[in-house]
Amino acid sequence: MRLDYTFYILAVVFFLVTAFSFVMVTEQNGRNLYVVSTAILGILCAIVGFFTKPKTQTKFTSQQPEDTTQQEAPPPVLTIAEPKPPSPQVPVAVFPEKPPAATADVTSELTQIRGISKARADQLRASGIETLKALAEASPEVLAAKLQVSPKIVKMWIGSAKKLVK
């Protein structure tokens, strides 16, 4: 809950107490001081709530009229960085080359694991992982280095693959 909402609620409570005390206590001499003090506390809480409100970012625009003609923006350029070579301390595993048999079945088999999309399954296939069994037997550090993802995520994939293979 934001802090300004707390101050607004507190201000409303003070205003309700002020109204209740003004209506219910009619014959006491100290009523005026109590009503005034709770009203002032309510106003102060409302002011503090206003100044503790989170600030929004506003963009300043120039006073020049905008160009109403629509110009086509150039298409975004997608660049794919080449994978980094594995570091010397990471062992490099060589996966046996298999002929690309039924890529749709392999892709759908790998996408059974949570976190592996079709694109990620294609990357796994390009790295030599074509079945759940191959994924279950892969080294998480080597595969993480090839795919440039966290080894923690790869360990989760391998654990899921081991459960599915059993």
C-alpha positions as CSV (number, residue, x, y, z in Angstrom):
1,M,0.0,0.0,0.0
2,R,1.3,3.4,-0.9
3,L,2.1,5.8,1.9
4,D,-0.1,8.6,0.6
5,Y,-3.2,6.3,0.7
6,T,-2.5,5.8,4.4
7,F,-2.4,9.5,5.1
8,Y,-5.7,10.0,3.1
9,I,-7.4,7.3,5.1
10,L,-6.1,8.9,8.3
11,A,-7.5,12.3,7.2
12,V,-10.9,10.8,6.5
13,V,-10.9,9.2,10.0
14,F,-10.0,12.6,11.6
15,F,-12.8,14.3,9.6
16,L,-15.3,11.6,10.7
17,V,-14.3,12.0,14.3
18,T,-14.7,15.8,13.9
19,A,-18.2,15.4,12.5
20,F,-19.2,12.9,15.1
21,S,-17.9,15.0,18.0
22,F,-19.6,18.1,16.6
23,V,-23.0,16.4,16.3
24,M,-22.9,14.3,19.4
25,V,-21.3,16.5,22.0
26,T,-23.5,19.6,22.2
27,E,-23.3,20.7,25.8
28,Q,-19.7,20.6,26.7
29,N,-17.5,23.6,26.9
30,G,-14.3,21.9,25.5
31,R,-16.1,20.9,22.3
32,N,-14.8,23.7,20.3
33,L,-11.1,22.9,21.0
34,Y,-11.7,19.1,20.2
35,V,-13.5,19.8,17.0
36,V,-10.9,22.3,15.8
37,S,-7.9,20.1,16.7
38,T,-9.3,17.0,14.9
39,A,-10.2,19.1,11.9
40,I,-6.6,20.5,11.7
41,L,-5.2,17.0,12.1
42,G,-7.4,15.8,9.2
43,I,-6.2,18.7,7.0
44,L,-2.5,18.1,7.9
45,C,-2.9,14.4,7.0
46,A,-4.4,15.3,3.7
47,I,-1.6,17.7,2.9
48,V,1.1,15.2,3.9
49,G,-0.7,12.5,1.8
50,F,-0.6,14.9,-1.2
51,F,3.1,15.5,-0.8
52,T,4.1,11.8,-0.3
53,K,2.3,10.8,-3.5
54,P,4.7,9.2,-6.1
55,K,5.7,11.7,-8.7
56,T,4.9,10.9,-12.3
57,Q,7.3,11.6,-15.2
58,T,6.0,14.3,-17.5
59,K,7.4,14.9,-20.9
60,F,7.9,18.5,-22.0
61,T,6.9,19.1,-25.6
62,S,8.0,22.0,-27.7
63,Q,5.5,24.6,-28.7
64,Q,6.1,23.9,-32.4
65,P,3.2,22.2,-34.3
66,E,3.7,18.5,-34.9
67,D,4.1,17.2,-38.4
68,T,0.9,15.5,-39.3
69,T,2.2,13.5,-42.2
70,Q,2.9,10.0,-41.4
71,Q,6.3,8.7,-42.3
72,E,7.1,5.1,-42.4
73,A,9.7,4.1,-39.9
74,P,12.5,1.9,-41.1
75,P,12.1,-1.7,-40.1
76,P,14.0,-2.6,-37.0
77,V,17.3,-4.4,-37.7
78,L,17.8,-7.6,-35.9
79,T,21.4,-8.6,-35.3
80,I,22.4,-11.9,-33.9
81,A,25.7,-12.0,-32.1
82,E,27.9,-15.0,-32.8
83,P,28.2,-17.3,-29.8
84,K,31.3,-16.8,-27.7
85,P,33.8,-19.6,-27.6
86,P,33.7,-21.7,-24.4
87,S,36.0,-20.6,-21.7
88,P,39.1,-22.8,-21.1
89,Q,37.8,-24.2,-17.8
90,V,34.5,-25.4,-19.3
91,P,34.9,-28.9,-20.9
92,V,33.7,-29.1,-24.5
93,A,31.4,-32.0,-25.2
94,V,31.0,-33.4,-28.6
95,F,27.6,-34.6,-29.5
96,P,27.3,-37.2,-32.2
97,E,25.9,-36.0,-35.4
98,K,22.4,-37.4,-36.2
99,P,20.5,-37.0,-39.4
100,P,17.6,-34.6,-39.1
101,A,14.8,-37.1,-39.2
102,A,11.5,-35.7,-38.0
103,T,12.2,-32.2,-36.7
104,A,8.6,-31.5,-35.8
105,D,8.4,-34.5,-33.5
106,V,11.7,-33.6,-31.9
107,T,10.8,-30.0,-31.4
108,S,7.4,-31.0,-29.9
109,E,9.2,-33.5,-27.7
110,L,11.6,-30.9,-26.3
111,T,8.9,-28.3,-25.9
112,Q,7.2,-30.5,-23.3
113,I,9.7,-29.1,-20.8
114,R,8.6,-25.9,-19.1
115,G,10.7,-23.0,-20.4
116,I,11.7,-24.5,-23.7
117,S,9.9,-22.8,-26.6
118,K,10.0,-23.9,-30.2
119,A,12.9,-21.4,-30.9
120,R,14.8,-22.7,-27.9
121,A,14.2,-26.3,-29.1
122,D,15.7,-25.4,-32.5
123,Q,18.7,-24.0,-30.7
124,L,19.0,-27.2,-28.7
125,R,18.8,-29.2,-31.9
126,A,21.5,-27.0,-33.5
127,S,23.7,-27.8,-30.4
128,G,23.2,-31.5,-30.9
129,I,20.4,-32.1,-28.4
130,E,17.6,-33.7,-30.4
131,T,15.8,-35.9,-27.8
132,L,14.8,-35.8,-24.2
133,K,17.2,-38.6,-23.5
134,A,20.1,-36.6,-25.0
135,L,19.0,-33.5,-22.9
136,A,18.9,-35.6,-19.7
137,E,22.5,-36.8,-20.4
138,A,23.9,-33.4,-21.3
139,S,26.3,-31.4,-19.2
140,P,24.6,-28.3,-17.8
141,E,27.7,-26.1,-17.9
142,V,28.5,-27.0,-21.5
143,L,25.0,-26.6,-22.7
144,A,24.6,-23.3,-20.8
145,A,27.8,-22.0,-22.4
146,K,26.6,-23.0,-25.9
147,L,23.1,-21.4,-25.5
148,Q,24.4,-18.5,-23.4
149,V,21.8,-19.0,-20.7
150,S,22.1,-19.5,-16.9
151,P,23.4,-23.0,-15.9
152,K,20.6,-22.9,-13.2
153,I,18.0,-22.9,-16.0
154,V,19.7,-25.6,-17.9
155,K,19.9,-27.8,-14.8
156,M,16.1,-27.3,-14.4
157,W,15.6,-28.4,-18.0
158,I,17.8,-31.4,-17.5
159,G,16.0,-32.4,-14.3
160,S,12.7,-32.1,-16.1
161,A,14.0,-34.2,-19.0
162,K,15.2,-36.9,-16.6
163,K,11.7,-37.1,-15.0
164,L,10.1,-37.4,-18.5
165,V,12.6,-40.0,-19.7
166,K,12.0,-42.3,-16.7
